Amino acid sequence: MTSRKRDLLIDTAQQLFYQQGFRATGIDTILASSGVAKKTLYNHFKSKEELIVACLRRRDQQLLVLLKDKIEQFIPQQQCELEFAPVMAFFDGLDEWINSSAFFGCMFINASAEYHSQDHPVHLACSEHKEAVRQLIQQQLNGLALKDPLSLAKQLAMLADGAIVAAHTCNDATAAKRAKQIAYILLKQSL
Protein backbone atom coordinates (compact mmCIF):
# COMPACT_ATOMS: atom_id res chain seq x y z
CA MET A 1 0.00 0.00 0.00
CA THR A 2 2.75 2.41 0.94
CA SER A 3 4.67 1.77 -2.28
CA ARG A 4 1.55 2.49 -4.34
CA LYS A 5 1.11 5.87 -2.66
CA ARG A 6 4.76 6.71 -3.22
CA ASP A 7 4.37 5.83 -6.90
CA LEU A 8 1.18 7.87 -7.09
CA LEU A 9 2.96 10.87 -5.59
CA ILE A 10 5.83 10.54 -8.06
CA ASP A 11 3.51 10.10 -11.04
CA THR A 12 1.34 13.05 -10.05
CA ALA A 13 4.25 15.33 -9.18
CA GLN A 14 6.13 14.39 -12.33
CA GLN A 15 3.22 15.39 -14.54
CA LEU A 16 2.62 18.65 -12.67
CA PHE A 17 6.31 19.58 -12.53
CA TYR A 18 6.71 18.87 -16.23
CA GLN A 19 3.70 20.92 -17.29
CA GLN A 20 3.82 23.75 -14.74
CA GLY A 21 7.40 23.98 -13.56
CA PHE A 22 9.14 22.87 -10.39
CA ARG A 23 9.08 25.97 -8.23
CA ALA A 24 5.62 26.97 -9.52
CA THR A 25 4.10 23.66 -8.43
CA GLY A 26 3.47 23.59 -4.71
CA ILE A 27 3.17 20.59 -2.44
CA ASP A 28 -0.50 21.41 -1.80
CA THR A 29 -1.22 21.17 -5.54
CA ILE A 30 0.46 17.76 -5.70
CA LEU A 31 -1.45 16.54 -2.65
CA ALA A 32 -4.78 17.80 -4.01
CA SER A 33 -4.15 16.14 -7.38
CA SER A 34 -2.97 12.85 -5.92
CA GLY A 35 -5.41 12.63 -3.03
CA VAL A 36 -2.52 11.67 -0.74
CA ALA A 37 -2.20 13.09 2.77
CA LYS A 38 0.65 15.45 3.63
CA LYS A 39 1.88 13.07 6.34
CA THR A 40 2.13 10.26 3.78
CA LEU A 41 4.10 12.52 1.45
CA TYR A 42 6.61 13.36 4.16
CA ASN A 43 6.85 9.70 5.20
CA HIS A 44 8.24 9.03 1.72
CA PHE A 45 10.09 12.26 0.95
CA LYS A 46 11.90 14.54 3.41
CA SER A 47 11.49 17.57 1.16
CA LYS A 48 10.04 18.82 -2.09
CA GLU A 49 13.52 18.59 -3.61
CA GLU A 50 13.72 14.90 -2.68
CA LEU A 51 10.38 14.37 -4.47
CA ILE A 52 11.71 16.27 -7.50
CA VAL A 53 14.80 14.04 -7.63
CA ALA A 54 12.58 10.94 -7.44
CA CYS A 55 10.50 12.33 -10.33
CA LEU A 56 13.62 13.04 -12.37
CA ARG A 57 14.97 9.55 -11.77
CA ARG A 58 11.65 8.05 -12.86
CA ARG A 59 11.57 10.28 -15.96
CA ASP A 60 15.16 9.30 -16.73
CA GLN A 61 14.21 5.61 -16.75
CA GLN A 62 11.08 6.25 -18.82
CA LEU A 63 12.84 8.43 -21.36
CA LEU A 64 15.77 6.06 -21.87
CA VAL A 65 13.36 3.15 -22.48
CA LEU A 66 11.35 5.33 -24.87
CA LEU A 67 14.44 6.41 -26.80
CA LYS A 68 15.73 2.83 -27.10
CA ASP A 69 12.30 1.69 -28.34
CA LYS A 70 12.12 4.53 -30.86
CA ILE A 71 15.59 3.76 -32.17
CA GLU A 72 14.55 0.15 -32.79
CA GLN A 73 11.26 1.27 -34.34
CA PHE A 74 12.83 3.77 -36.74
CA ILE A 75 16.00 1.91 -37.80
CA PRO A 76 14.26 0.02 -40.63
CA GLN A 77 12.93 3.29 -42.09
CA GLN A 78 16.33 4.90 -42.55
CA GLN A 79 17.56 5.66 -46.05
CA CYS A 80 21.21 6.13 -45.30
CA GLU A 81 24.30 4.05 -44.74
CA LEU A 82 23.31 1.09 -42.57
CA GLU A 83 25.86 1.95 -39.89
CA PHE A 84 24.36 5.44 -39.49
CA ALA A 85 20.79 4.16 -39.12
CA PRO A 86 20.72 3.95 -35.28
CA VAL A 87 21.75 7.60 -34.87
CA MET A 88 19.34 8.74 -37.58
CA ALA A 89 16.59 6.70 -35.87
CA PHE A 90 17.41 8.45 -32.57
CA PHE A 91 16.64 11.80 -34.18
CA ASP A 92 13.42 10.45 -35.71
CA GLY A 93 12.36 9.33 -32.23
CA LEU A 94 13.19 12.79 -30.95
CA ASP A 95 11.12 14.31 -33.76
CA GLU A 96 8.13 12.15 -32.90
CA TRP A 97 8.31 13.14 -29.22
CA ILE A 98 8.77 16.85 -30.00
CA ASN A 99 5.68 16.81 -32.18
CA SER A 100 3.49 14.93 -29.70
CA SER A 101 0.93 16.40 -27.33
CA ALA A 102 3.09 15.09 -24.47
CA PHE A 103 5.94 17.50 -25.25
CA PHE A 104 6.59 20.36 -22.81
CA GLY A 105 10.31 20.71 -23.42
CA CYS A 106 12.98 18.73 -21.62
CA MET A 107 12.17 18.12 -17.98
CA PHE A 108 15.90 18.00 -17.20
CA ILE A 109 16.79 21.23 -18.97
CA ASN A 110 13.85 22.90 -17.21
CA ALA A 111 14.84 21.53 -13.79
CA SER A 112 18.50 22.43 -14.15
CA ALA A 113 17.48 25.99 -15.08
CA GLU A 114 15.43 26.26 -11.89
CA TYR A 115 18.08 24.57 -9.73
CA HIS A 116 21.24 25.94 -11.29
CA SER A 117 23.70 25.27 -8.46
CA GLN A 118 25.84 22.46 -9.84
CA ASP A 119 26.05 20.64 -6.51
CA HIS A 120 22.29 20.70 -5.84
CA PRO A 121 20.75 17.18 -5.90
CA VAL A 122 18.19 18.27 -8.53
CA HIS A 123 20.91 19.64 -10.80
CA LEU A 124 23.02 16.50 -10.27
CA ALA A 125 20.08 14.28 -11.29
CA CYS A 126 19.74 16.35 -14.47
CA SER A 127 23.46 16.01 -15.24
CA GLU A 128 23.27 12.25 -14.70
CA HIS A 129 20.40 12.01 -17.18
CA LYS A 130 22.22 14.01 -19.81
CA GLU A 131 25.24 11.75 -19.38
CA ALA A 132 23.00 8.67 -19.78
CA VAL A 133 21.61 10.07 -23.05
CA ARG A 134 25.14 10.80 -24.25
CA GLN A 135 26.07 7.19 -23.46
CA LEU A 136 23.00 5.92 -25.31
CA ILE A 137 24.02 7.95 -28.36
CA GLN A 138 27.58 6.67 -28.10
CA GLN A 139 26.25 3.08 -28.05
CA GLN A 140 24.59 3.80 -31.39
CA LEU A 141 28.04 4.60 -32.77
CA ASN A 142 29.42 1.14 -31.96
CA GLY A 143 30.80 -0.55 -35.02
CA LEU A 144 31.82 2.69 -36.72
CA ALA A 145 35.51 3.35 -37.28
CA LEU A 146 35.41 6.80 -35.72
CA LYS A 147 38.33 9.08 -34.95
CA ASP A 148 36.81 10.19 -31.62
CA PRO A 149 33.49 8.50 -30.67
CA LEU A 150 33.23 10.29 -27.32
CA SER A 151 33.55 13.71 -28.91
CA LEU A 152 31.03 12.82 -31.61
CA ALA A 153 28.56 11.49 -29.02
CA LYS A 154 28.87 14.76 -27.10
CA GLN A 155 28.26 16.75 -30.28
CA LEU A 156 25.20 14.68 -31.17
CA ALA A 157 23.82 15.00 -27.62
CA MET A 158 24.31 18.76 -27.80
CA LEU A 159 22.54 18.77 -31.14
CA ALA A 160 19.62 16.85 -29.64
CA ASP A 161 19.36 19.30 -26.72
CA GLY A 162 19.45 22.19 -29.16
CA ALA A 163 16.60 20.66 -31.15
CA ILE A 164 14.56 20.23 -27.97
CA VAL A 165 15.13 23.83 -26.91
CA ALA A 166 14.35 25.18 -30.40
CA ALA A 167 11.16 23.13 -30.55
CA HIS A 168 10.05 24.25 -27.09
CA THR A 169 11.23 27.84 -27.01
CA CYS A 170 10.73 28.81 -30.65
CA ASN A 171 7.85 26.43 -31.48
CA ASP A 172 10.03 24.93 -34.20
CA ALA A 173 8.35 21.63 -35.10
CA THR A 174 11.11 20.83 -37.60
CA ALA A 175 14.01 21.21 -35.16
CA ALA A 176 14.73 17.47 -34.82
CA LYS A 177 14.53 16.95 -38.58
CA ARG A 178 17.13 19.66 -39.12
CA ALA A 179 19.24 18.26 -36.29
CA LYS A 180 19.11 14.88 -38.03
CA GLN A 181 20.52 16.46 -41.20
CA ILE A 182 23.37 18.00 -39.23
CA ALA A 183 23.96 14.70 -37.41
CA TYR A 184 24.38 12.97 -40.76
CA ILE A 185 27.02 15.51 -41.80
CA LEU A 186 28.85 15.04 -38.49
CA LEU A 187 28.80 11.27 -38.93
CA LYS A 188 30.25 11.50 -42.44
CA GLN A 189 32.98 13.88 -41.29
CA SER A 190 33.91 11.72 -38.31
CA LEU A 191 34.88 8.61 -40.25
Phi, psi and chi 1 to 4 in degrees:
 res  aa     phi    psi   chi1   chi2   chi3   chi4
   1 MET       -  -45.0 -175.7   70.7  145.0      -
   2 THR   -62.8  -42.6  -52.5      -      -      -
   3 SER   -62.3  -37.5  173.3      -      -      -
   4 ARG   -63.6  -40.8  -81.5 -171.1   -6.7 -175.2
   5 LYS   -68.6  -37.2  -71.3 -164.4  176.8 -176.1
   6 ARG   -62.3  -46.4 -176.5 -179.8 -168.6  -79.5
   7 ASP   -61.2  -40.8  -73.2  -17.7      -      -
   8 LEU   -62.6  -42.4  175.9   60.6      -      -
   9 LEU   -61.7  -45.1  -76.3  165.0      -      -
  10 ILE   -64.0  -46.7  -67.6  171.4      -      -
  11 ASP   -60.7  -46.0  -69.4  -18.1      -      -
  12 THR   -65.6  -48.6  -56.4      -      -      -
  13 ALA   -63.2  -40.6      -      -      -      -
  14 GLN   -59.5  -45.9 -179.1  179.4  -28.8      -
  15 GLN   -64.0  -45.0 -179.4  179.7   10.7      -
  16 LEU   -67.3  -44.3  -69.3  168.6      -      -
  17 PHE   -60.1  -43.3  -70.4  146.1      -      -
  18 TYR   -66.3  -38.9 -174.5   46.3      -      -
  19 GLN   -86.7  -30.6  -67.7  177.8    0.7      -
  20 GLN  -114.8  -13.9  -60.0  174.9   10.0      -
  21 GLY   103.0  160.8      -      -      -      -
  22 PHE   -82.1  -50.6  -65.3   89.9      -      -
  23 ARG   -73.9  -28.9  -65.8 -167.1 -168.3  -91.7
  24 ALA   -75.2  -18.6      -      -      -      -
  25 THR   -97.6  113.8  -57.0      -      -      -
  26 GLY   -87.2  161.8      -      -      -      -
  27 ILE   -59.2  -39.7  -69.5  -63.7      -      -
  28 ASP   -61.6  -36.3  -69.5  -22.8      -      -
  29 THR   -65.2  -42.8  -57.3      -      -      -
  30 ILE   -64.3  -44.1  -64.7  166.3      -      -
  31 LEU   -64.4  -42.6  -65.1  174.0      -      -
  32 ALA   -63.8  -40.4      -      -      -      -
  33 SER   -71.1  -36.2  -97.1      -      -      -
  34 SER   -87.5  -24.4   67.3      -      -      -
  35 GLY    76.2   15.4      -      -      -      -
  36 VAL   -96.5  143.9  174.5      -      -      -
  37 ALA   -74.4  150.3      -      -      -      -
  38 LYS   -57.8  -40.1 -171.0  177.1  -88.4 -166.2
  39 LYS   -61.0  -41.0 -177.2  178.3 -178.6 -160.2
  40 THR   -64.5  -41.9  -56.9      -      -      -
  41 LEU   -55.9  -50.3  169.9   76.0      -      -
  42 TYR   -76.4  -12.7  -72.9  110.2      -      -
  43 ASN   -71.5  -28.9  -77.0  -21.0      -      -
  44 HIS   -97.2  -32.4  -66.9  -71.1      -      -
  45 PHE  -133.7  129.7  -55.5  100.7      -      -
  46 LYS   -73.0  -23.4  -65.1  175.3 -175.3  153.7
  47 SER  -154.8  168.9   65.4      -      -      -
  48 LYS   -62.7  -38.4  179.7 -179.7  175.3 -177.8
  49 GLU   -63.6  -36.2  -77.3   74.3   21.8      -
  50 GLU   -66.1  -38.5 -166.5  174.3  -68.0      -
  51 LEU   -64.7  -41.7  174.6   59.2      -      -
  52 ILE   -60.3  -45.2  -68.3  170.3      -      -
  53 VAL   -61.7  -41.7  169.5      -      -      -
  54 ALA   -61.7  -40.7      -      -      -      -
  55 CYS   -63.9  -42.7  -68.4      -      -      -
  56 LEU   -65.5  -39.8  -69.5  169.0      -      -
  57 ARG   -64.9  -40.6  -61.8 -140.7 -173.2  -78.4
  58 ARG   -64.1  -45.3  168.4   87.7   48.8   88.5
  59 ARG   -63.0  -38.2  179.1   67.4  177.9  156.4
  60 ASP   -57.4  -50.3  171.9   65.1      -      -
  61 GLN   -60.2  -46.4  -67.0  168.8   -5.9      -
  62 GLN   -62.4  -45.1  -67.3  167.5  -22.6      -
  63 LEU   -68.8  -38.5 -164.0   54.6      -      -
  64 LEU   -65.8  -40.5  -70.4  172.8      -      -
  65 VAL   -63.4  -44.8  167.3      -      -      -
  66 LEU   -59.7  -46.8  174.7   72.9      -      -
  67 LEU   -63.2  -42.6  -71.2  170.5      -      -
  68 LYS   -62.1  -43.1  -71.7  173.9 -173.2  175.2
  69 ASP   -62.8  -42.4  -70.8  -12.4      -      -
  70 LYS   -67.1  -37.5  -68.1  -59.8  173.3 -174.7
  71 ILE   -59.8  -49.3  -70.7  167.8      -      -
  72 GLU   -61.1  -40.8  -69.2  -57.0  -45.9      -
  73 GLN   -64.0  -41.9  175.7 -172.6  -17.5      -
  74 PHE   -93.0  -10.5  -71.7  116.9      -      -
  75 ILE   -55.3  -48.0  -78.1  177.1      -      -
  76 PRO   -63.2  -18.4  -18.7   29.1      -      -
  77 GLN   -88.8   -3.5  -60.1  172.1   19.8      -
  78 GLN   -75.5  140.2  -59.5  -50.0  -53.1      -
  79 GLN  -117.5   60.3  -62.3  178.3   -1.8      -
  80 CYS  -144.5 -174.8   61.9      -      -      -
  81 GLU   -55.6  136.5  -66.7   87.9  -26.1      -
  82 LEU   -53.8  -39.6 -172.9   59.3      -      -
  83 GLU   -70.3  -18.8   62.3  -89.9   19.4      -
  84 PHE   -88.8  -13.4  -65.5  170.9      -      -
  85 ALA   -55.2  -42.0      -      -      -      -
  86 PRO   -60.9  -41.0  -25.2   35.3      -      -
  87 VAL   -69.1  -42.3  172.9      -      -      -
  88 MET   -62.7  -38.4  -61.1  -66.1   96.2      -
  89 ALA   -65.6  -36.0      -      -      -      -
  90 PHE   -56.8  -46.0  168.8   84.5      -      -
  91 PHE   -70.5  -30.1  -77.5   95.0      -      -
  92 ASP   -67.5  -38.7  -76.2  -14.9      -      -
  93 GLY   -63.0  -41.0      -      -      -      -
  94 LEU   -61.5  -42.9 -166.2   63.1      -      -
  95 ASP   -61.5  -43.8  178.9   61.5      -      -
  96 GLU   -61.7  -43.7 -176.0  177.8  -88.8      -
  97 TRP   -65.1  -45.7  171.4   54.2      -      -
  98 ILE   -58.4  -34.9  -77.1  172.2      -      -
  99 ASN   -96.7   17.4  -71.8  -70.8      -      -
 100 SER   -98.2  163.2   74.2      -      -      -
 101 SER   -72.2  -10.3   61.6      -      -      -
 102 ALA   -90.2    6.4      -      -      -      -
 103 PHE   -93.5  121.7  179.6   72.7      -      -
 104 PHE  -132.1   36.6  -63.4   93.9      -      -
 105 GLY    85.0 -170.2      -      -      -      -
 106 CYS   -94.1  121.0  174.7      -      -      -
 107 MET   -58.3  -32.9 -170.7  173.3 -164.1      -
 108 PHE   -78.5  -38.8  -58.3   92.4      -      -
 109 ILE   -64.1  -44.0  -67.1  171.0      -      -
 110 ASN   -61.2  -47.2  -62.5  -15.7      -      -
 111 ALA   -65.1  -42.0      -      -      -      -
 112 SER   -68.0  -26.9   64.2      -      -      -
 113 ALA   -70.4  -35.0      -      -      -      -
 114 GLU   -81.4  -27.9  -70.2 -168.6   45.2      -
 115 TYR  -122.2   76.3  -66.8   87.4      -      -
 116 HIS   -81.7  -14.4   51.0   83.4      -      -
 117 SER   -65.7  121.6  175.9      -      -      -
 118 GLN   -64.6  -17.1  -67.2 -176.9   -4.8      -
 119 ASP  -101.2    3.7   61.8  -12.9      -      -
 120 HIS   -72.5  138.4 -167.4  -76.5      -      -
 121 PRO   -54.7  -34.5  -25.2   33.0      -      -
 122 VAL   -66.6  -46.4  171.0      -      -      -
 123 HIS   -63.2  -40.8 -166.4   90.3      -      -
 124 LEU   -62.5  -40.2  -69.1  170.4      -      -
 125 ALA   -62.9  -37.5      -      -      -      -
 126 CYS   -66.0  -43.7  -63.7      -      -      -
 127 SER   -62.1  -41.0  -65.1      -      -      -
 128 GLU   -62.6  -40.3  -70.5  167.3   10.1      -
 129 HIS   -64.3  -45.4  167.5   74.6      -      -
 130 LYS   -62.6  -35.7  -68.5  -59.9  179.8 -177.4
 131 GLU   -66.9  -39.3  174.5   59.6   16.9      -
 132 ALA   -64.2  -38.4      -      -      -      -
 133 VAL   -67.3  -41.7  171.7      -      -      -
 134 ARG   -59.6  -41.8 -162.8 -105.1  -24.1  133.1
 135 GLN   -65.4  -39.9  -71.8  174.3    5.8      -
 136 LEU   -60.6  -44.8  173.7   65.3      -      -
 137 ILE   -62.7  -43.5  -67.8  169.7      -      -
 138 GLN   -62.7  -35.1 -169.7  166.4  -11.4      -
 139 GLN   -61.0  -32.7  -70.8  167.9    4.3      -
 140 GLN   -71.9  -12.6  -52.5  -42.5  -56.1      -
 141 LEU   -91.8   -7.2  -59.6  172.0      -      -
 142 ASN   -55.7  139.6  -73.4  -16.1      -      -
 143 GLY    93.7  -12.7      -      -      -      -
 144 LEU   -91.5  139.7  -69.1  173.2      -      -
 145 ALA   -84.9   80.0      -      -      -      -
 146 LEU   -96.4  149.3  -62.5  170.5      -      -
 147 LYS   -68.0  -43.3  -62.6  170.9 -167.2  164.9
 148 ASP  -148.8   83.6 -172.6   -5.9      -      -
 149 PRO   -61.4  -35.1    9.1  -14.1      -      -
 150 LEU   -64.3  -46.5  175.5   60.2      -      -
 151 SER   -62.4  -42.4  179.3      -      -      -
 152 LEU   -64.6  -41.6  179.2   58.2      -      -
 153 ALA   -61.4  -40.0      -      -      -      -
 154 LYS   -64.6  -41.2  -73.3  179.9  178.4 -179.0
 155 GLN   -63.8  -43.3  -69.6  171.3  -17.2      -
 156 LEU   -67.5  -36.9  -65.7  170.0      -      -
 157 ALA   -65.5  -40.3      -      -      -      -
 158 MET   -64.7  -39.0 -171.8 -179.5  -60.1      -
 159 LEU   -62.9  -42.4 -169.1   57.1      -      -
 160 ALA   -63.3  -45.6      -      -      -      -
 161 ASP   -61.4  -39.9  -79.2  -19.9      -      -
 162 GLY   -62.5  -39.5      -      -      -      -
 163 ALA   -64.9  -40.6      -      -      -      -
 164 ILE   -63.4  -46.3  -67.4  166.5      -      -
 165 VAL   -64.7  -43.6  170.9      -      -      -
 166 ALA   -62.8  -40.1      -      -      -      -
 167 ALA   -65.5  -42.5      -      -      -      -
 168 HIS   -78.0  -48.0 -176.6   63.3      -      -
 169 THR   -78.3  -39.8  -53.6      -      -      -
 170 CYS  -106.0    4.9  -55.8      -      -      -
 171 ASN    55.4   38.9  -59.7  -44.8      -      -
 172 ASP   -92.4   96.5 -176.2   -8.2      -      -
 173 ALA   -70.0  -13.3      -      -      -      -
 174 THR  -101.1    6.2   64.8      -      -      -
 175 ALA   -57.2  -44.5      -      -      -      -
 176 ALA   -70.3  -33.5      -      -      -      -
 177 LYS   -64.4  -42.0  -76.7 -179.9  176.5   46.9
 178 ARG   -70.1  -36.3  -75.2 -174.4  -72.4  109.8
 179 ALA   -63.6  -36.3      -      -      -      -
 180 LYS   -62.4  -40.6 -179.9 -178.6  175.0 -179.1
 181 GLN   -62.7  -42.7  -67.0  169.3  -17.3      -
 182 ILE   -67.4  -39.1  -62.3  166.6      -      -
 183 ALA   -59.8  -40.0      -      -      -      -
 184 TYR   -61.4  -44.6 -179.2   77.5      -      -
 185 ILE   -61.3  -43.8  -66.3  166.5      -      -
 186 LEU   -62.3  -41.2  -70.7  171.8      -      -
 187 LEU   -60.3  -47.7  -75.9  164.1      -      -
 188 LYS   -60.4  -41.9  -67.8  -72.9  -83.5 -173.1
 189 GLN   -72.8  -20.0  -69.0  175.7  -13.4      -
 190 SER   -89.5   -4.7  -63.8      -      -      -
 191 LEU   -79.4      -  -68.4  175.9      -      -
